[in-house]
Amino acid sequence: MAKAVDWSTVDDLLLVEISLRIVLHTDFAAFRGVCTSWRSAVPEENFKLKMPWLLLPPKICSDLRDFVIPSQGMTRRTLLPEANAKMCFSSKGWIITIAQDLSMNLLHPFFRTQIKLPHIKSIYNWYSLITPKMYAVYINKAILSSNPLLTSDYTVMVIYGRKGVLAYSKPGDKAWTTINTWKGKYFDVTYYKGKFYAINSHGEIMACDVRGDNPTIAQVVANMPYNIPHWDKAYIVESLGRLLVVMRDGVCGRPIKEGSIGITYGTTEFRVYEVDLSTDNWTRIKDLGNTSLFLGHSSSMSIESDGVYAKPNRIYFTDDCLEAYWFIKNGGGKDMGIYNIEDGSIEPYLLEDSRHRLTPPMWVEQS
């Protein structure tokens, strides 16, 4: 009989070296779970956030979903019936699902854990949802303040309705709480240093402290300068402690040529600004260092790039033209690429057909 191996005696330095080569967080968690000594040698903090998954839409009405890291040729096919025929967003490694009956859930894509969220009917003015099909476009964005796997003290914030209004819920809430302050349609929202920050159609950054004395009030904390050129879409994202606003041009539908009734679209440029909230100073930056941004239909994120999993000083973007998915024949799922911030070039990314109204391609953080 072969002698049993005592894995607890493996050298700590070797364990650390091996852990640095692990790409997937699920594999990292399994590695640490071998025994107590391995867990002690390789703390959770050792896992550096790698390239997020790109969740592809199902090619047919299927319970199977593909999570890919194209740069590594890596695909993880997962049985996920809980997401079938539902509108999906992603944040902090979770999927936010919206069903046709207007129920909402948090869904972990690999553990398949579900957390029930308040019903859409609990949102103020929900009756503006005129037809059943509108469930797929009523929620414009949904994000988490933190990962529910790591803490029970988290908040879900959504942007909803044609006017783009903010609402939030916390664990145990039976209804969504609307942020009463509204100065223009909210385009994007992020969680930064203990507060939610949202950018609206006027270029104002609004701060919401849902744990403060006035949780339903948003305050203007920054105003976009008038000399910043017009933009089609704006994103707000935290990166290495900085608050960034990213402008995206070309994402809206436009005539193929002057006088044509045909419509086309496609990203032409990104512009990145660092916002100093203490001075309301907006500084355009063209060098993110070794950082990469990931923008699109769901929550925005940044990672530190080592050049292997993601290229530094790049913006990885997915198709974010809602009109194309619904109103342009064979539209949606095509405007995906890697934008070089330094020279403005765009490298096409994942050229296969990725058109799906309910679940456009979206980035999913490893968690």
HELIX and SHEET records of a PDB file:
HELIX    1   1 TRP A    7  THR A    9  5                                   3    
HELIX    2   2 ASP A   12  SER A   19  1                                   8    
HELIX    3   3 HIS A   25  ARG A   32  1                                   8    
HELIX    4   4 THR A   36  ALA A   41  1                                   6    
HELIX    5   5 GLU A   44  ASN A   46  5                                   3    
HELIX    6   6 PRO A   70  GLN A   72  5                                   3    
HELIX    7   7 PRO A   81  ALA A   83  5                                   3    
HELIX    8   8 ILE A  120  SER A  122  5                                   3    
HELIX    9   9 TRP A  126  SER A  128  5                                   3    
HELIX   10  10 PRO A  132  MET A  134  5                                   3    
HELIX   11  11 TYR A  135  TYR A  138  1                                   4    
HELIX   12  12 LEU A  322  PHE A  327  1                                   6    
SHEET    1   A 4 MET A  74  LEU A  79  0                                        
SHEET    2   A 4 LEU A  64  ILE A  69 -1                                        
SHEET    3   A 4 TRP A  53  LEU A  55 -1                                        
SHEET    4   A 4 MET A 362  VAL A 364 -1                                        
SHEET    1   B 4 MET A  87  SER A  91  0                                        
SHEET    2   B 4 TRP A  94  ILE A  98 -1                                        
SHEET    3   B 4 MET A 104  LEU A 107 -1                                        
SHEET    4   B 4 GLN A 114  LEU A 117 -1                                        
SHEET    1   C 4 ILE A 139  LEU A 144  0                                        
SHEET    2   C 4 VAL A 156  TYR A 160 -1                                        
SHEET    3   C 4 VAL A 165  SER A 169 -1                                        
SHEET    4   C 4 THR A 177  THR A 178 -1                                        
SHEET    1   D 4 TYR A 186  TYR A 192  0                                        
SHEET    2   D 4 LYS A 195  ASN A 200 -1                                        
SHEET    3   D 4 GLU A 204  CYS A 208 -1                                        
SHEET    4   D 4 ALA A 218  ASN A 223 -1                                        
SHEET    1   E 4 LYS A 233  SER A 239  0                                        
SHEET    2   E 4 ARG A 242  ASP A 249 -1                                        
SHEET    3   E 4 GLU A 269  ASP A 276 -1                                        
SHEET    4   E 4 ASN A 281  ILE A 285 -1                                        
SHEET    1   F 2 ARG A 254  PRO A 255  0                                        
SHEET    2   F 2 ILE A 263  THR A 264 -1                                        
SHEET    1   G 5 MET A 301  GLU A 304  0                                        
SHEET    2   G 5 THR A 291  LEU A 295 -1                                        
SHEET    3   G 5 ARG A 314  PHE A 317  1                                        
SHEET    4   G 5 GLY A 337  ASN A 340 -1                                        
SHEET    5   G 5 ILE A 346  PRO A 348 -1                                        
END                                                                             
